[in-house]
Amino acid sequence: MNAALRFGDAGTAIEYARQVELDKLPTNERKATLLLDTARAFLMWNQHDKALHILRAAGELAPEEITGRPSALRLVRDILDTAPSTIRREAREYVAILGVGA
């Protein structure tokens, strides 16, 4: 999934992500990493609402994966920078809840 994303193939990345049974991954950190990659793929598709929703799900599983990873914080910034105003407002609220500056 990550390789497809790195090659810019968001559609394939999302298809792979849909095949993964999240509850079978061994740790919350692995689950959150998969969700963050999925959120990036949706952002590449300009589906900001789905990207933010999945980002929030990753944060619920493993908040430290959002607040402690520069790549996750970049994802938050990218959503804030490119999303429509309604999604941007929700993203700003999420950033406030996390207590990080994006």
The 8 nearest C-alpha neighbors of each residue, nearest first, counted from 0:
[[1, 12, 3, 2, 15, 4, 16, 11],
 [0, 2, 4, 3, 5, 36, 12, 33],
 [1, 3, 5, 4, 0, 6, 12, 8],
 [4, 2, 8, 6, 12, 0, 1, 5],
 [3, 5, 7, 1, 2, 6, 8, 12],
 [6, 4, 2, 7, 3, 1, 8, 0],
 [7, 5, 3, 4, 8, 2, 9, 1],
 [6, 8, 4, 5, 9, 3, 43, 40],
 [9, 7, 3, 4, 10, 6, 11, 12],
 [8, 10, 40, 12, 11, 4, 7, 13],
 [11, 9, 13, 12, 8, 14, 40, 44],
 [10, 12, 14, 13, 9, 8, 3, 15],
 [11, 13, 0, 9, 3, 15, 10, 14],
 [14, 12, 16, 10, 15, 11, 37, 9],
 [13, 15, 11, 17, 16, 12, 10, 18],
 [16, 14, 12, 18, 13, 17, 0, 11],
 [15, 17, 13, 18, 19, 14, 12, 0],
 [18, 16, 14, 15, 19, 13, 20, 12],
 [19, 17, 15, 16, 20, 14, 13, 21],
 [20, 18, 16, 17, 21, 15, 23, 24],
 [19, 21, 23, 22, 18, 24, 17, 16],
 [20, 22, 23, 24, 19, 30, 33, 16],
 [21, 23, 20, 24, 25, 30, 19, 26],
 [24, 22, 21, 20, 25, 19, 26, 30],
 [23, 25, 22, 21, 26, 30, 29, 20],
 [24, 26, 23, 29, 27, 22, 30, 28],
 [27, 25, 28, 29, 24, 30, 31, 23],
 [26, 28, 30, 29, 60, 61, 31, 25],
 [27, 29, 31, 26, 30, 61, 32, 64],
 [30, 28, 32, 26, 31, 27, 33, 24],
 [29, 31, 27, 33, 28, 32, 21, 24],
 [30, 32, 57, 34, 28, 33, 29, 27],
 [33, 31, 29, 35, 34, 30, 28, 36],
 [34, 32, 36, 30, 31, 35, 37, 29],
 [33, 35, 37, 31, 32, 36, 57, 53],
 [36, 34, 38, 32, 37, 33, 54, 31],
 [37, 35, 39, 33, 38, 34, 32, 40],
 [36, 38, 34, 40, 35, 39, 13, 33],
 [37, 39, 50, 35, 41, 40, 36, 53],
 [40, 38, 42, 36, 37, 41, 43, 35],
 [39, 41, 9, 37, 43, 42, 38, 36],
 [42, 40, 44, 38, 50, 46, 43, 39],
 [41, 43, 45, 39, 44, 40, 46, 47],
 [42, 44, 40, 41, 45, 39, 9, 46],
 [43, 45, 41, 42, 46, 40, 9, 10],
 [46, 44, 42, 43, 47, 41, 82, 81],
 [45, 47, 41, 44, 42, 48, 49, 50],
 [46, 48, 50, 42, 49, 45, 82, 51],
 [47, 49, 51, 50, 46, 52, 86, 82],
 [50, 48, 52, 51, 47, 46, 53, 41],
 [49, 51, 38, 47, 41, 53, 48, 42],
 [52, 50, 54, 48, 49, 53, 47, 55],
 [51, 53, 49, 55, 54, 50, 48, 56],
 [52, 54, 56, 55, 50, 51, 38, 34],
 [55, 53, 51, 57, 56, 52, 38, 35],
 [54, 56, 58, 52, 53, 57, 51, 59],
 [57, 55, 53, 59, 58, 54, 52, 60],
 [58, 56, 31, 54, 60, 55, 59, 34],
 [59, 57, 62, 55, 61, 56, 60, 65],
 [58, 60, 56, 57, 61, 62, 55, 31],
 [61, 59, 57, 58, 27, 31, 62, 56],
 [60, 62, 58, 63, 64, 59, 27, 28],
 [63, 61, 58, 64, 65, 59, 66, 60],
 [62, 64, 66, 67, 65, 61, 58, 68],
 [63, 65, 62, 61, 67, 68, 66, 28],
 [66, 64, 71, 63, 62, 67, 68, 58],
 [65, 67, 63, 64, 68, 62, 99, 72],
 [68, 66, 63, 64, 65, 69, 71, 72],
 [69, 67, 71, 70, 64, 65, 66, 72],
 [68, 70, 72, 71, 73, 67, 66, 65],
 [71, 69, 73, 68, 72, 74, 65, 75],
 [72, 70, 74, 65, 68, 73, 69, 75],
 [71, 73, 75, 69, 74, 70, 76, 101],
 [74, 72, 76, 70, 71, 75, 77, 69],
 [73, 75, 71, 77, 72, 76, 78, 70],
 [74, 76, 72, 78, 73, 77, 79, 71],
 [77, 75, 79, 73, 101, 78, 74, 80],
 [78, 76, 74, 80, 79, 75, 73, 81],
 [77, 79, 75, 76, 81, 82, 80, 74],
 [78, 80, 76, 87, 77, 81, 82, 75],
 [81, 79, 77, 78, 76, 82, 87, 75],
 [82, 80, 78, 79, 77, 83, 87, 47],
 [81, 83, 78, 87, 47, 86, 79, 80],
 [82, 84, 86, 85, 87, 81, 47, 79],
 [83, 85, 87, 86, 88, 82, 89, 79],
 [86, 84, 88, 87, 83, 89, 82, 90],
 [85, 87, 89, 88, 84, 83, 82, 90],
 [88, 86, 84, 90, 79, 89, 85, 82],
 [87, 89, 91, 85, 86, 90, 84, 92],
 [88, 90, 92, 86, 87, 91, 93, 85],
 [89, 91, 87, 93, 92, 88, 86, 94],
 [92, 90, 94, 88, 93, 89, 87, 95],
 [93, 91, 89, 95, 90, 94, 96, 88],
 [92, 94, 90, 96, 95, 91, 97, 89],
 [95, 93, 91, 97, 96, 92, 99, 98],
 [96, 94, 98, 92, 93, 97, 91, 99],
 [97, 95, 93, 98, 94, 92, 99, 91],
 [98, 96, 94, 95, 99, 93, 66, 62],
 [97, 99, 95, 96, 94, 100, 66, 93],
 [100, 98, 97, 94, 101, 95, 66, 96],
 [101, 99, 98, 94, 95, 72, 97, 76],
 [100, 76, 99, 72, 75, 94, 73, 79]]
